Amino acid sequence: IKPDILLVPVSGTYVMTAQEAARAVEKIKPKVAIPMHYGTLVGRVDDAKEFRNMVKSCEVQILTKE
């Protein structure tokens, strides 16, 4: 499977940590990775930023609420 877009949970609470998510992205190799499940009930916005800083194989888009 070679997805164009991959939504990746990064909070580390009940799901992958930012570091684990970055390793998953390196294996899956999407064109774009979008972190999710952070900054509301669990996790921090910094989890998404940490994820973005670790991923080198594709574009990372951090989406914000409008």
C-alpha positions in Angstrom: 0.0 0.0 0.0 1.3 3.4 -1.0 -1.0 6.1 0.4 -0.9 9.7 -0.8 -2.1 11.0 2.6 -1.6 9.3 6.0 -3.4 10.4 9.1 -1.2 9.4 12.1 -2.1 9.6 15.8 0.8 11.1 17.8 -0.3 11.9 21.4 1.2 8.8 23.0 -2.0 8.4 25.1 -3.7 5.2 23.9 -1.9 5.6 20.5 1.6 5.9 19.1 4.0 8.5 20.5 5.3 11.1 18.1 8.5 9.1 17.7 6.7 5.8 17.0 4.5 7.6 14.5 7.5 9.1 12.7 9.0 5.5 12.4 5.7 4.3 11.0 5.7 7.1 8.4 9.2 6.2 7.3 8.1 2.6 6.7 4.7 3.4 5.0 6.2 6.3 2.8 3.1 8.5 2.1 3.4 11.7 0.1 1.9 13.7 3.0 1.5 12.9 6.7 -1.0 14.6 8.9 -0.7 14.2 12.7 -4.0 13.7 14.7 -5.3 12.9 18.2 -3.3 15.6 20.0 -4.0 19.0 21.7 -7.5 18.5 22.9 -8.5 15.8 25.5 -5.1 14.1 25.3 -1.7 15.0 24.0 -0.2 18.4 23.3 0.3 20.5 20.2 4.0 20.0 20.8 3.5 16.3 20.0 2.5 17.3 16.4 5.5 19.7 16.1 7.9 17.0 17.5 6.5 14.6 14.9 7.0 17.1 12.1 10.6 17.6 13.1 11.3 13.9 13.1 9.8 13.0 9.7 12.2 13.5 6.8 10.7 11.3 4.1 7.6 13.4 3.3 5.7 16.6 3.8 4.0 17.0 7.2 0.9 19.2 7.4 -0.3 20.2 10.8 -3.9 21.2 10.5 -5.4 23.8 12.9 -9.0 24.3 14.0 -10.8 27.2 12.4 
